[in-house]
Amino acid sequence: MDAPAPVVLVGGGHAAAAFVNSVRRAGHEGPLVLISDEPVPPYHRPPLSKKYLSDALPVEQILIRAAAWYDEQKVMLRLGTRVTAIDRAARRVELADGSTVDYSQLVLLTGARPRRLPADIGGDLQGVLVMRSLADAAAMAPHLVAGRRLLVVGGGYIGLEAAAVAATKGLQVTLLEAAPRILQRVAAPTTADYFRALHRERGVDIREGVALRRLLAEGDRVCGAELQDGQTIVADVVLVGIGVHANVELAERCGLAIDNGIAVDEFCRTSDPAILAAGDCCSFPFRGRRIRLESVQNANDQAAVAAHTVAGKNMAYAALPWFWSDQYDTKLQIAGLNQGYDDAVPRPGKTERSLSVWYYQGDSLLAVDAINDAAAYVTAKKLLERGASVSKGAVRDPAAQFKDWLA
Ligand SMILES: Cc1cc2nc3c(=O)[nH]c(=O)nc-3n(C[C@H](O)[C@H](O)[C@H](O)COP(=O)(O)OP(=O)(O)OC[C@H]3O[C@@H](n4cnc5c(N)ncnc54)[C@H](O)[C@@H]3O)c2cc1C
């Protein structure tokens, strides 16, 4: 009798590593093949704009699992090769190297790729970089030299984190944000104010509410930027951090439903019962709406859900979203999702540098940003996991104790 076709994973990021771990723990013993277009096994992406970038760590230190672990889990790793097509009728994927792999079930863990600036405004000049992969970090590393001038385009978390690393290394950093303020899409003004002040203290020139007109070049190399208001900025290197596109094209081309990502249900099943998806590449139903998240927590938790589905032990996705960002010596921890908030209540922490921001819709707590305030984060996470809230009055009252909120 023929051996059963393997479960095939497309993509080698956080979700892939978590899937392998979960599917074996869930009791699935069949063959697994992991195909990734990157040359190394799955690694932690967050350090790329944080410690890995600043300290030039060896790659081994950021691998999620050592290469040998995949052997122990009986996973065939096919690295450095891309899946180019899915033949759903034949249950087969085609690879860029011309080979094909049959699957019993297919799990799409293709993640996301950075948005780039259009070529007609200089987006493809030399020295215009993005930050998503080890290759991107390697391209950035030689530029991290004191005295050089870095322009960061985009005031989201990745741009701010890279700006922090560069400023600490003595670069002259300008950060440009077209929206009225940094972190506009993801955080309340209080959180943005905190990080703006933090960066300005360290000498980062943050310019908000002004868009880039075009990048300037000397030959084919970037040398600066012209802004919509006519100002010019001199730069030796430009880092573009303006969000990502979910990698949905493989799924789209084979006719799977797409809705701001590969559309999956609460069990990570796509519109084809033999194909699942998890992580940054997919959108899923969550508390009455469809969302797509870009976080390690989500990649790990969704991968665990997909793994249970593959193992025939359905487990609906119900995890509480959480996120973090490190900038200089400041740690931001976020519990919950603030989308749809109508009020954000600040609460000073125990030290001058600590603060939390409590997001509400009506009287319901949605999320908390905790800045250098682990106690606020832990309290908020527990409340949100229970579906509980705390009054705005208590948040505003400096004498109110976190432990009483959980009683
Ligand atoms: C610089 C940076 C900092 C971050 N910081 C944080 C943070 O502090 N906290 C946090 O929670 N999250 C952070 N994130 C986000 C987090 O890393 C992502 O949410 C997470 O990596 C998503 O995991 P994933 O497995 O879904 O996708 P990815 O990690 O993107 O992995 C997808 C993989 O699939 C491969 N692939 C895609 N298409 C194909 C194909 N056709 N064939 C073969 N392989 C393919 C890709 O090359 C990639 O290796 C950060 C991300 C970046 C880039």
The ligand as a Tripos MOL2 file, in Angstrom:
@<TRIPOS>MOLECULE
LIG
   53    58     1     0     0
SMALL
NO_CHARGES

@<TRIPOS>ATOM
      1 C1         10.9340   43.3870   12.7060 C.3       1 LIG1
      2 C2          9.6830   42.7850   13.3030 C.ar      1 LIG1
      3 C3          9.3950   42.9830   14.6500 C.ar      1 LIG1
      4 C4          8.2480   42.4110   15.2040 C.ar      1 LIG1
      5 N1          7.9940   42.5860   16.5370 N.ar      1 LIG1
      6 C5          6.9400   41.9770   17.1050 C.ar      1 LIG1
      7 C6          6.7120   42.0530   18.4970 C.ar      1 LIG1
      8 O1          7.4410   42.7300   19.2160 O.2       1 LIG1
      9 N2          5.6710   41.3580   19.0340 N.ar      1 LIG1
     10 C7          4.8500   40.6020   18.2550 C.ar      1 LIG1
     11 O2          3.9120   39.9910   18.7590 O.2       1 LIG1
     12 N3          5.0250   40.5200   16.9110 N.ar      1 LIG1
     13 C8          6.0490   41.1820   16.3230 C.ar      1 LIG1
     14 N4          6.2460   41.0730   14.9750 N.ar      1 LIG1
     15 C9          5.2650   40.3570   14.1560 C.3       1 LIG1
     16 C10         5.5390   38.8630   14.1550 C.3       1 LIG1
     17 O3          6.8880   38.6050   13.8790 O.3       1 LIG1
     18 C11         4.6260   38.2060   13.1190 C.3       1 LIG1
     19 O4          3.2960   38.4350   13.5060 O.3       1 LIG1
     20 C12         4.9150   36.7130   13.0090 C.3       1 LIG1
     21 O5          6.1960   36.5240   12.4570 O.3       1 LIG1
     22 C13         3.8820   36.0130   12.1500 C.3       1 LIG1
     23 O6          4.2420   34.6800   12.0070 O.3       1 LIG1
     24 P1          3.7900   33.8370   10.7130 P.3       1 LIG1
     25 O7          4.3620   32.4900   10.8920 O.co2     1 LIG1
     26 O8          2.3420   34.0210   10.4790 O.co2     1 LIG1
     27 O9          4.4890   34.5750    9.4790 O.3       1 LIG1
     28 P2          6.0170   34.8470    9.1710 P.3       1 LIG1
     29 O10         6.8170   34.8750   10.4170 O.co2     1 LIG1
     30 O11         6.0220   36.0170    8.2490 O.co2     1 LIG1
     31 O12         6.4770   33.5570    8.3610 O.3       1 LIG1
     32 C14         6.0160   33.2660    7.0740 C.3       1 LIG1
     33 C15         7.0770   32.4990    6.3560 C.3       1 LIG1
     34 O13         6.5480   31.9340    5.1650 O.3       1 LIG1
     35 C16         7.4670   32.1020    4.1020 C.3       1 LIG1
     36 N5          6.7280   32.0220    2.8470 N.ar      1 LIG1
     37 C17         5.7870   32.8680    2.3860 C.ar      1 LIG1
     38 N6          5.2880   32.4590    1.2120 N.ar      1 LIG1
     39 C18         5.9300   31.2950    0.9200 C.ar      1 LIG1
     40 C19         5.8740   30.3830   -0.1880 C.ar      1 LIG1
     41 N7          5.0400   30.5690   -1.2040 N.pl3     1 LIG1
     42 N8          6.6730   29.2970   -0.1630 N.ar      1 LIG1
     43 C20         7.5190   29.0880    0.8720 C.ar      1 LIG1
     44 N9          7.6310   29.9140    1.9340 N.ar      1 LIG1
     45 C21         6.8440   31.0070    1.9400 C.ar      1 LIG1
     46 C22         8.0650   33.4590    4.4310 C.3       1 LIG1
     47 O14         9.2830   33.7140    3.7590 O.3       1 LIG1
     48 C23         8.2640   33.3240    5.9330 C.3       1 LIG1
     49 O15         9.4460   32.6310    6.2320 O.3       1 LIG1
     50 C24         7.3770   41.6610   14.3960 C.ar      1 LIG1
     51 C25         7.6610   41.4800   13.0220 C.ar      1 LIG1
     52 C26         8.7950   42.0320   12.4810 C.ar      1 LIG1
     53 C27         9.0810   41.8270   11.0200 C.3       1 LIG1
@<TRIPOS>BOND
     1     1     2 1
     2     2     3 ar
     3     2    52 ar
     4     3     4 ar
     5     4     5 ar
     6     4    50 ar
     7     5     6 ar
     8     6     7 ar
     9     6    13 1
    10     7     8 2
    11     7     9 ar
    12     9    10 ar
    13    10    11 2
    14    10    12 ar
    15    12    13 ar
    16    13    14 ar
    17    14    15 1
    18    14    50 ar
    19    15    16 1
    20    16    17 1
    21    16    18 1
    22    18    19 1
    23    18    20 1
    24    20    21 1
    25    20    22 1
    26    22    23 1
    27    23    24 1
    28    24    25 2
    29    24    26 1
    30    24    27 1
    31    27    28 1
    32    28    29 2
    33    28    30 1
    34    28    31 1
    35    31    32 1
    36    32    33 1
    37    33    34 1
    38    33    48 1
    39    34    35 1
    40    35    36 1
    41    35    46 1
    42    36    37 ar
    43    36    45 ar
    44    37    38 ar
    45    38    39 ar
    46    39    40 ar
    47    39    45 ar
    48    40    41 1
    49    40    42 ar
    50    42    43 ar
    51    43    44 ar
    52    44    45 ar
    53    46    47 1
    54    46    48 1
    55    48    49 1
    56    50    51 ar
    57    51    52 ar
    58    52    53 1
@<TRIPOS>SUBSTRUCTURE
     1 LIG1         1 GROUP 0 **** ****
